[in-house]
Amino acid sequence: MDDSEMMSCKEPVRQMERLRAIMHRLRAPGGCPWDAEQTHESLVSNLIEEAYECVDAIRSGDLLHLREELGDLLLQVVFHAELAQERGDFSFDDVAQGVADKLVHRHPHVYGDSAVSDTDGVLAQWDAIKRAEKGEQTKPYLHGVGKGLPAMVRAAKLQKKAAKVGFDWPDQAGVLGKIREEIDELQAEMDAGDDEKFAEELGDVFFSMVNLARFRKLDPEVIMAQANQKFEQRFAKMEQRLLGKGISLEEANLEEMEAEWQAAKVAESR
């Protein structure tokens, strides 16, 4: 496929081929200097950023934005595959074959003779096959769970996997009691003035809060994102109310900001 074909290709079945050809051209001599300088390591932040932007598009319900962001995320996959192919490590086709083979192998209830028929059974089967594939039967049960994930997301995955073997609270009252216990321990360390112990206990509080979210079948990352959005919006309303009185954020004192914050909060509930 030459440059003119890459620029004008309209056939849907050829778009993946076109994208890979464009990426190859950008990395080739005479291509783009920036693209040519990139490495797996230099692109890590881009990969993370694009994944989070996909999540934001999903949460916003903007499907056109999601389509664009999925394209940006796909570009990162193609970019890393191109880098690997240049080094002779693996190709994009190897990546696609690997995940296709994995899907077939981990769905024996679809492609084989497994009798699993419900979601819980599918997940248990998936986990068992995954551990066997990775040779982890003799390693600690939680070995490798969620490595590289944000801490809050990984906490939920660790707790969820532990619960699969029965290590879980019998009801949410027990989880809430644990949160209160951890807060009491946090208070004790705050009173003692031990910063290291305080940080440890604060982590226990966070972990217990994630556990309560998981127990209620809520995604802690989604909850935190919603809390962030609520804070941002309410802060903006507080700022607008202050500006309406001729007071900037820099000029306002804490009492004035708190008063307008509470006013904004009341207005939201009407």
C-alpha positions as CSV (number, residue, x, y, z in Angstrom):
1,M,0.0,0.0,0.0
2,D,1.6,3.3,-1.1
3,D,1.2,6.7,0.5
4,S,-1.8,7.8,-1.7
5,E,-3.6,4.6,-0.9
6,M,-3.0,5.1,2.8
7,M,-4.4,8.6,2.7
8,S,-7.6,7.7,0.8
9,C,-8.5,4.1,1.6
10,K,-12.3,3.9,2.4
11,E,-12.8,0.1,2.5
12,P,-13.7,-0.9,6.1
13,V,-12.0,-4.3,5.8
14,R,-8.7,-2.6,4.9
15,Q,-8.6,0.0,7.7
16,M,-6.6,-2.1,10.1
17,E,-4.0,-2.7,7.3
18,R,-4.0,1.0,6.5
19,L,-3.4,2.0,10.1
20,R,-0.5,-0.4,10.4
21,A,1.0,0.9,7.2
22,I,0.7,4.5,8.3
23,M,2.4,3.6,11.6
24,H,5.2,1.9,9.7
25,R,5.7,4.9,7.4
26,L,5.8,7.3,10.3
27,R,8.6,5.3,11.9
28,A,10.6,4.7,8.7
29,P,13.4,6.9,7.4
30,G,12.0,10.2,6.1
31,G,8.9,9.8,8.3
32,C,8.0,11.7,11.5
33,P,11.0,12.6,13.8
34,W,8.8,12.4,16.9
35,D,7.4,9.0,16.1
36,A,10.9,7.7,15.2
37,E,12.2,8.7,18.6
38,Q,9.7,6.9,20.7
39,T,10.3,3.7,22.7
40,H,8.1,1.4,24.7
41,E,9.1,3.3,27.8
42,S,8.5,6.8,26.4
43,L,4.9,5.8,25.4
44,V,3.8,4.5,28.8
45,S,2.2,7.7,29.9
46,N,0.4,7.9,26.5
47,L,-1.0,4.4,27.0
48,I,-2.3,5.1,30.4
49,E,-3.8,8.5,29.4
50,E,-5.6,7.1,26.4
51,A,-7.1,4.2,28.5
52,Y,-8.4,6.7,31.1
53,E,-9.8,8.9,28.3
54,C,-11.7,5.9,27.0
55,V,-13.1,5.4,30.5
56,D,-14.2,9.1,30.7
57,A,-16.0,8.8,27.4
58,I,-17.8,5.7,28.6
59,R,-18.9,7.4,31.8
60,S,-20.1,10.5,29.9
61,G,-22.2,8.4,27.5
62,D,-20.7,10.2,24.5
63,L,-20.4,7.4,21.9
64,L,-18.8,9.6,19.2
65,H,-16.1,10.6,21.7
66,L,-15.7,6.9,22.7
67,R,-15.2,5.9,19.1
68,E,-12.4,8.5,18.8
69,E,-10.8,7.5,22.1
70,L,-10.9,3.8,21.3
71,G,-9.0,4.7,18.1
72,D,-6.4,6.6,20.1
73,L,-6.1,3.6,22.4
74,L,-5.8,1.2,19.4
75,L,-3.0,3.5,18.0
76,Q,-1.0,2.8,21.2
77,V,-1.3,-1.0,20.6
78,V,-0.3,-0.6,17.0
79,F,2.6,1.7,18.0
80,H,4.0,-0.8,20.5
81,A,3.6,-3.7,18.1
82,E,5.5,-1.7,15.5
83,L,8.3,-1.1,17.9
84,A,8.5,-4.8,18.8
85,Q,8.4,-5.9,15.2
86,E,11.3,-3.6,14.4
87,R,13.4,-5.3,17.1
88,G,12.3,-8.8,15.9
89,D,10.4,-9.4,19.2
90,F,6.9,-9.9,17.9
91,S,4.4,-8.5,15.5
92,F,0.8,-7.1,15.6
93,D,-0.4,-10.4,14.2
94,D,1.3,-12.2,17.0
95,V,-0.5,-10.0,19.5
96,A,-3.9,-10.6,17.7
97,Q,-3.2,-14.4,17.5
98,G,-2.2,-14.5,21.1
99,V,-5.4,-12.9,22.4
100,A,-7.6,-14.9,20.0
101,D,-6.1,-18.2,21.1
102,K,-6.5,-17.1,24.7
103,L,-10.2,-16.4,24.3
104,V,-10.8,-19.7,22.7
105,H,-8.8,-21.6,25.4
106,R,-10.5,-19.8,28.3
107,H,-14.0,-20.3,26.9
108,P,-14.3,-24.1,26.8
109,H,-18.0,-23.8,27.5
110,V,-18.3,-22.1,24.1
111,Y,-15.5,-23.8,22.1
112,G,-15.3,-27.1,24.0
113,D,-17.3,-29.5,26.1
114,S,-17.4,-27.6,29.5
115,A,-20.8,-27.7,31.1
116,V,-20.4,-24.2,32.8
117,S,-23.6,-22.2,32.2
118,D,-23.7,-19.2,34.7
119,T,-21.5,-16.2,35.2
120,D,-20.0,-17.4,38.5
121,G,-19.0,-20.7,37.0
122,V,-17.5,-18.9,33.9
123,L,-15.4,-16.6,36.2
124,A,-14.2,-19.5,38.4
125,Q,-13.3,-21.5,35.3
126,W,-11.5,-18.5,33.7
127,D,-9.5,-18.0,36.9
128,A,-8.5,-21.7,37.1
129,I,-7.5,-21.8,33.4
130,K,-5.5,-18.6,33.8
131,R,-3.6,-19.9,36.8
132,A,-2.8,-23.2,34.9
133,E,-1.6,-21.3,31.8
134,K,0.8,-19.2,33.9
135,G,2.0,-22.1,36.0
136,E,0.8,-20.4,39.2
137,Q,-0.8,-23.4,40.9
138,T,2.1,-23.6,43.3
139,K,2.4,-19.8,43.8
140,P,0.5,-17.8,46.4
141,Y,-3.1,-17.5,45.4
142,L,-3.0,-13.7,45.0
143,H,0.3,-13.7,43.1
144,G,0.3,-11.2,40.3
145,V,-3.3,-10.0,40.8
146,G,-3.7,-6.5,39.3
147,K,0.0,-5.7,39.0
148,G,0.4,-2.2,37.5
149,L,-3.2,-1.1,38.2
150,P,-4.0,2.0,40.2
151,A,-4.0,1.1,43.9
152,M,-7.8,1.5,44.4
153,V,-8.6,-0.7,41.4
154,R,-6.1,-3.3,42.5
155,A,-7.5,-3.3,46.1
156,A,-10.9,-4.3,44.7
157,K,-9.4,-7.0,42.5
158,L,-7.4,-8.5,45.5
159,Q,-10.5,-8.5,47.7
160,K,-12.7,-10.0,44.9
161,K,-10.3,-12.8,44.3
162,A,-9.9,-13.5,48.0
163,A,-13.7,-13.7,48.3
164,K,-13.8,-16.4,45.6
165,V,-12.2,-18.8,48.2
166,G,-14.5,-17.7,51.0
167,F,-12.3,-15.1,52.6
168,D,-15.0,-12.4,53.0
169,W,-17.3,-10.8,55.4
170,P,-20.7,-12.6,55.9
171,D,-22.5,-9.3,55.5
172,Q,-22.0,-5.6,55.0
173,A,-22.4,-4.9,58.8
174,G,-19.1,-6.7,59.4
175,V,-17.4,-4.5,56.7
176,L,-18.8,-1.3,58.3
177,G,-17.7,-2.5,61.7
178,K,-14.2,-3.0,60.3
179,I,-14.2,0.5,58.9
180,R,-15.1,1.9,62.3
181,E,-12.3,-0.2,63.9
182,E,-9.8,1.1,61.4
183,I,-10.9,4.7,62.0
184,D,-10.4,4.3,65.7
185,E,-6.9,3.0,65.1
186,L,-6.3,5.9,62.8
187,Q,-7.4,8.3,65.5
188,A,-5.0,6.6,68.0
189,E,-2.1,7.0,65.7
190,M,-3.0,10.6,64.9
191,D,-3.1,11.3,68.7
192,A,0.3,9.5,69.1
193,G,1.9,11.7,66.4
194,D,3.5,8.7,64.7
195,D,3.4,9.7,61.0
196,E,4.5,6.3,59.7
197,K,1.9,4.4,61.6
198,F,-0.7,7.0,60.8
199,A,-0.1,6.5,57.0
200,E,-0.3,2.7,57.5
201,E,-3.7,3.0,59.3
202,L,-5.0,5.5,56.7
203,G,-4.2,2.9,54.1
204,D,-6.2,0.4,56.1
205,V,-9.1,2.8,56.1
206,F,-9.0,3.2,52.4
207,F,-8.7,-0.6,51.9
208,S,-11.7,-1.2,54.1
209,M,-13.8,1.5,52.3
210,V,-13.0,-0.2,48.9
211,N,-14.1,-3.5,50.5
212,L,-17.5,-1.9,51.4
213,A,-17.9,-0.7,47.8
214,R,-17.1,-4.1,46.5
215,F,-19.5,-5.7,48.9
216,R,-22.3,-3.4,47.6
217,K,-21.3,-4.3,44.0
218,L,-20.1,-0.8,43.4
219,D,-17.0,0.2,41.5
220,P,-14.8,2.2,43.9
221,E,-13.1,3.9,41.0
222,V,-16.4,5.0,39.6
223,I,-17.5,6.2,43.0
224,M,-14.3,8.2,43.4
225,A,-14.7,9.7,39.9
226,Q,-18.2,10.8,40.8
227,A,-17.0,12.4,44.0
228,N,-14.3,14.2,42.2
229,Q,-16.8,15.5,39.7
230,K,-19.2,16.6,42.4
231,F,-16.4,18.5,44.2
232,E,-15.3,20.2,41.0
233,Q,-18.8,21.3,40.1
234,R,-19.7,22.5,43.6
235,F,-16.4,24.4,43.9
236,A,-17.1,26.1,40.6
237,K,-20.6,27.1,41.9
238,M,-19.0,28.5,45.1
239,E,-16.5,30.4,42.9
240,Q,-19.3,31.9,40.8
241,R,-21.3,32.9,43.9
242,L,-18.2,34.6,45.3
243,L,-17.5,36.4,42.0
244,G,-21.2,37.5,42.0
245,K,-20.4,39.4,45.2
246,G,-17.2,40.9,43.8
247,I,-14.9,38.6,45.7
248,S,-12.3,36.5,44.0
249,L,-11.0,33.1,45.4
250,E,-7.7,34.7,46.3
251,E,-9.5,37.5,48.2
252,A,-12.1,35.3,50.0
253,N,-11.4,33.9,53.5
254,L,-12.3,30.4,54.6
255,E,-15.5,31.5,56.3
256,E,-16.8,33.2,53.1
257,M,-15.9,30.2,51.0
258,E,-17.6,27.8,53.4
259,A,-20.7,29.9,53.4
260,E,-21.0,29.9,49.6
261,W,-20.1,26.2,49.5
262,Q,-23.0,25.4,51.8
263,A,-25.3,27.7,49.8
264,A,-24.3,25.8,46.6
265,K,-24.9,22.5,48.3
266,V,-28.4,23.6,49.4
267,A,-29.2,24.8,45.9
268,E,-28.3,21.4,44.5
269,S,-30.8,19.6,46.7
270,R,-33.8,21.8,45.5
